[in-house]
Amino acid sequence: MTDRVYNFAAGPAVLPLPVLEEAQRDLLAVPGVGISVMEMSHRSKTIIGIMESAEEDIRRLAAIPENYRVLFLQGGASMQFSMVPMNLLTPNGKADHVVTGSFAKLAFQDAQRVGQINLAGSTEAGGFVRVPDQDELELDPEADYLHFTTNNTIYGTQWRLEPETGGVPLVADASSNIFSKPIDVAKYGLIYAGAQKNLGAAGVTLVIIREDLLERSPPTLPAMLNYNTHVKGKSAYNTPPVFAVYILGLVVKWLLAQGGLGEMARRNAEKSQLIYDLIDSSEFFRGHALPPYRSTMNVTFRLPSEDLEARFVDHAAETGLCELKGHRSVGGIRASIYNAFPRDGVAALVSFMQEFERTQG
Ligand code: PMP
C-alpha cells in the first residue's frame, strides 16, 4: 500500500481506512456478483440492496422516526439551497434564514431568488466568529420554515443547540457535521448534507425530510427538482450516483460498528479539545471562533503573521500533516477533523504546533 498522510482537508475529506480497504477489495468484482459496483445497473438487485441497506443503516444510526423519508440526491448541498425553497415555500409564503458563514449566505441568496426570505439573524458584521444566540434571532412565527447551517466549515463555528422556533419547521444544512454527534431528527423538518465530509465521497447528498412537508411541493416543479419524484422513485428516478451511495453505506456501517453517534461525539470532543487546549494556553496561536461556538469538526486559527502561517503549512506538509491551509476568506490554518480523522493525527498536529512555536515563535 502507498503511504497515507494525515489529511486535514475540509472536504472531500479523510475516509475511514477500513472503508477504503473494503471498497478496494471489492472494486473489480462484488463477491458473488462478479461485476464492480461502478458497472452495475441501478435497477439490479445488488444496487437496490445497497441503497436499501444504506437507508436502513442511516435510520438505525440516527434513530430516524418512521414519518421521515431518506433520499440520496445529486447536485451537492448547493442544490438544496434552491430546492428547499422551491418545495417548502407555500404560495405567497416566506421563510427565515440565519447567516453564519459563506455557505449560509449562499443558501440565503439562492432562496431569495425563489421567494420571500427574511434574514432572521447574521453574525457577518463580527467576522463570523460565532453563531447568534437565541435572543438575537428575529423569528417570524408565520414563516414556512427556518433555515440554518449547523456547522460553518470555513469559519469553524457550530451551533450547540438548535434554534427554538416554536412550531416553525427547522431546515438544516448539516453538511459539515452530520452524524458527528447524536441528533434529534424529530426536531427538524428537513436535514441535508453533502456526503464528502462526514459521510463518504462526493457525488451524493443526503436529504432527510418529514413526510407531511412533501405535500407542499408545487406540482409545476420540474420532476428532478421535486422531492416527491425522488420519494416515489426511491432515489432512483434517474440514474443515482451508485458508487457514492455505496461508499456512504460503508461509512455508515463503520459508524455503527464504532459505537454510533454517542461514541462519535465523545471522540470528536476529545480530538478537537486537544487542539483548543493548546490554542488557549498559547500566545502564539490565536483561535478564530469564540470558545462557546467552536466547531468540533473544523478548527480554525491564526499565527502572528501570514509569513509564519505559510511556513507552518509547508513544514507541516513535509511531516505528513497535509491540507492545513485555511480558507482564503479567513486565512490562517484550518484543521478539519471529521469523524474518520484519527486521534493519532490530531496528537501529531498538536506536537507539531508545540515544536513550531518553540522553534519559530
Ligand atoms: N454547506 C456547507 C456547510 C458546506 O461546507 C459546503 C461545502 N463545503 C456546502 C454547503 C456546499 O456543498 P456542495 O459542494 O456539496 O454543494
Residues whose N, C-alpha, C, O or C-beta is under 5 A from the ligand:
A	BS01	PMP	G75 G76 A77 S78 M79 F103 N151 T153 D173 S175 S176 G194
